[in-house]
Amino acid sequence: MHPFKLIEKPESQRETYLVRIIGIANDGVYVVKATRYSKQQFESKTITALQELLKTQHDVSEFQNWEINLPYADDPVHELESVEVEYTDETGKVWDVEVDYGQYDEDEDDE
């Protein structure tokens, strides 16, 4: 017997996206911000802002878009360490999401 149990995602967390952003603050501290978005909000607004954030290639000191909640310590983070996105479908299954922000070669789709 394990000292824990697995629990299905509640209805309120189904058909939602979880965005986990890890940033580095000025003092070198890693700061994590996790935000859950409804499917409609993520697919209509947040995904565009997230693509814009990922295009910054780590330096987020000048990034300003109110759709994305960047991690914050005493000061806003200045460097992006990583971004993870998960989608929980209507059955409660969790999927990793790969965000296309222009890093894929368009010719790969033709193969």
Residue pairs with C-beta under 8 A, 6 or more apart in sequence:
8 92
9 88
9 92
9 94
13 36
13 88
14 88
14 89
14 90
14 91
14 92
15 38
15 39
15 88
15 89
15 90
16 36
16 37
16 38
16 39
16 42
16 87
16 88
17 36
17 37
17 39
17 42
17 46
17 85
17 86
17 87
17 88
17 97
18 34
18 35
18 36
18 37
18 85
18 86
18 87
18 88
19 34
19 35
19 36
19 37
19 42
19 46
19 50
19 68
19 83
19 84
19 85
20 32
20 33
20 34
20 83
20 84
20 85
20 86
21 32
21 33
21 34
21 35
21 53
21 68
21 69
21 70
21 71
21 80
21 82
21 83
22 30
22 31
22 32
22 71
22 80
22 81
22 82
22 83
22 84
23 30
23 31
23 32
23 33
23 60
23 70
23 71
23 77
23 78
23 79
23 80
23 81
24 30
24 31
24 77
24 78
24 79
24 80
24 81
25 31
25 71
25 73
25 74
25 75
25 76
25 77
25 78
26 75
26 78
27 73
27 74
29 73
30 81
31 71
31 72
31 73
31 77
32 71
33 69
33 70
33 71
33 72
35 69
37 46
39 87
45 67
46 67
46 68
47 99
48 67
49 65
49 67
49 68
50 67
50 68
50 83
50 85
50 99
50 101
51 99
51 100
51 101
51 102
52 63
52 65
52 101
53 60
53 63
53 65
53 68
53 80
53 83
54 80
54 83
54 99
54 101
54 103
55 101
55 102
56 62
56 63
56 80
58 79
58 80
58 81
59 78
59 79
59 80
60 70
60 76
60 77
60 78
60 79
60 80
61 76
61 78
61 79
63 70
70 76
70 77
71 77
83 99
84 96
85 96
85 97
85 99
86 94
86 95
86 96
86 97
87 94
87 95
87 97
88 94
88 95
89 95
